[in-house]
Amino acid sequence: MGLRTMGSESMNTNHTDGAHDVSAYSMSRFQRVVGTDGRLSGTWVVMLASDRHRASVRPHDVTVYDEGRHSGRILGPDSLLAWVAKDGTVDLPEHMIRESIRDDVLDAKEELLELLPRIVEAAGSTDQESSDGSS
């Protein structure tokens, strides 16, 4: 997976593992827009917590493709809400996944649980973290 990040903080990091491409753009001190390309393709919104321990992630316009990438389900901002802890642990309670799309999301849950920490990693740090030298 290629990881390309750009934004006002000069976030430039590259990683490769083949599953998804990820690009991040800074919208404000705590908000990032992150794009992914793979089985879960589209735009995500990341809200970084000021305490640096958690970030919330919502899809903005994401397609969850079937395994053959022949068809997919569109996820919007009200489709799901997940939290990623500083250590990369993902909290995605099933009741936070909209019922009408739950089966499609759960079908791709393994990939989603691997992708969400990468999305937060691509989102980078807040300005405060950058000036503190911590991340």
C-alpha positions in Angstrom: 0.0 0.0 0.0 1.4 3.4 -1.0 0.9 6.1 1.7 1.0 9.6 0.3 0.2 12.5 2.6 0.1 16.1 1.8 -1.2 19.2 3.6 -0.3 22.4 5.4 2.0 20.5 7.8 4.1 19.0 5.0 3.2 15.5 5.9 5.1 13.3 3.5 5.5 9.6 4.3 5.6 6.6 2.1 4.8 3.0 3.0 4.1 0.0 0.8 2.2 -3.2 1.5 -0.1 -3.5 -1.6 -3.6 -3.5 -0.1 -4.7 0.2 -0.4 -3.4 3.6 -1.4 -4.0 6.3 1.1 -3.7 10.1 0.7 -4.4 12.7 3.4 -5.2 16.4 3.2 -5.3 18.8 6.2 -8.5 20.8 6.5 -7.9 22.3 9.9 -5.8 21.7 13.0 -7.9 18.6 14.0 -9.7 17.6 10.8 -8.2 15.7 7.9 -9.7 14.3 4.7 -8.2 11.0 3.7 -8.6 9.2 0.4 -8.2 5.5 0.0 -8.1 3.3 -3.0 -8.7 -0.5 -2.8 -11.6 -2.7 -1.8 -12.6 0.3 0.5 -12.3 3.3 -1.9 -13.2 6.9 -1.3 -13.0 9.8 1.1 -12.9 9.6 4.9 -13.0 12.4 7.5 -10.7 12.0 10.5 -11.2 14.2 13.6 -8.0 14.1 15.7 -8.5 14.4 19.5 -6.6 17.1 21.2 -5.4 14.7 23.9 -3.7 12.6 21.2 -5.2 9.4 22.5 -8.0 8.9 20.0 -9.3 9.9 16.6 -12.7 9.4 15.2 -13.2 8.3 11.6 -16.3 8.5 9.4 -16.7 7.7 5.7 -17.6 10.7 3.6 -18.1 9.0 0.2 -16.6 5.5 0.4 -17.5 2.4 -1.8 -17.2 -1.0 -0.2 -16.7 -3.3 -3.2 -17.4 -7.0 -3.2 -14.3 -9.2 -3.3 -14.4 -9.2 -7.1 -14.8 -5.4 -7.4 -17.9 -5.9 -9.6 -20.3 -4.0 -7.4 -20.3 -2.1 -4.1 -22.2 -0.3 -1.4 -21.8 3.5 -0.9 -21.0 4.7 2.7 -21.8 8.2 3.7 -21.2 10.2 6.9 -24.1 8.6 8.6 -23.0 5.0 7.7 -20.6 4.3 10.5 -18.4 5.8 13.2 -15.2 4.3 14.4 -12.5 5.3 16.9 -8.8 4.5 16.7 -6.7 4.7 19.9 -3.2 6.0 19.9 -1.9 2.4 19.9 -3.8 1.6 16.7 -6.6 -0.3 18.5 -9.9 0.1 16.5 -13.3 0.5 18.2 -16.1 -0.1 15.7 -19.2 -1.1 17.6 -21.8 -2.8 15.4 -24.5 -0.5 16.7 -22.5 2.4 15.1 -22.9 0.8 11.7 -26.1 1.8 10.0 -28.4 -1.3 10.0 -29.2 -1.2 6.2 -25.5 -1.6 5.3 -24.3 -3.6 8.3 -23.9 -6.9 6.4 -21.8 -5.3 3.6 -19.6 -3.6 6.1 -19.2 -6.7 8.3 -18.3 -8.6 5.1 -15.3 -6.3 4.7 -14.6 -5.9 8.5 -11.2 -7.5 8.5 -9.9 -5.1 5.7 -11.7 -2.1 7.5 -10.0 -2.9 10.8 -6.6 -3.0 9.1 -7.3 0.2 7.1 -8.6 2.5 9.8 -5.3 2.8 11.7 -3.6 3.5 8.4 -6.1 6.3 7.7 -5.4 7.8 11.1 -1.6 7.4 10.6 -2.0 9.2 7.2 -4.0 12.0 8.9 -0.8 12.8 10.9 -0.7 14.9 14.0 -2.3 18.1 15.2 -0.3 21.4 15.0 0.2 21.1 18.8 1.7 17.6 18.5 4.0 18.9 15.7 5.3 21.8 17.8 5.7 19.6 20.9 7.8 17.2 18.9 5.5 14.4 19.9 3.2 12.2 17.7 
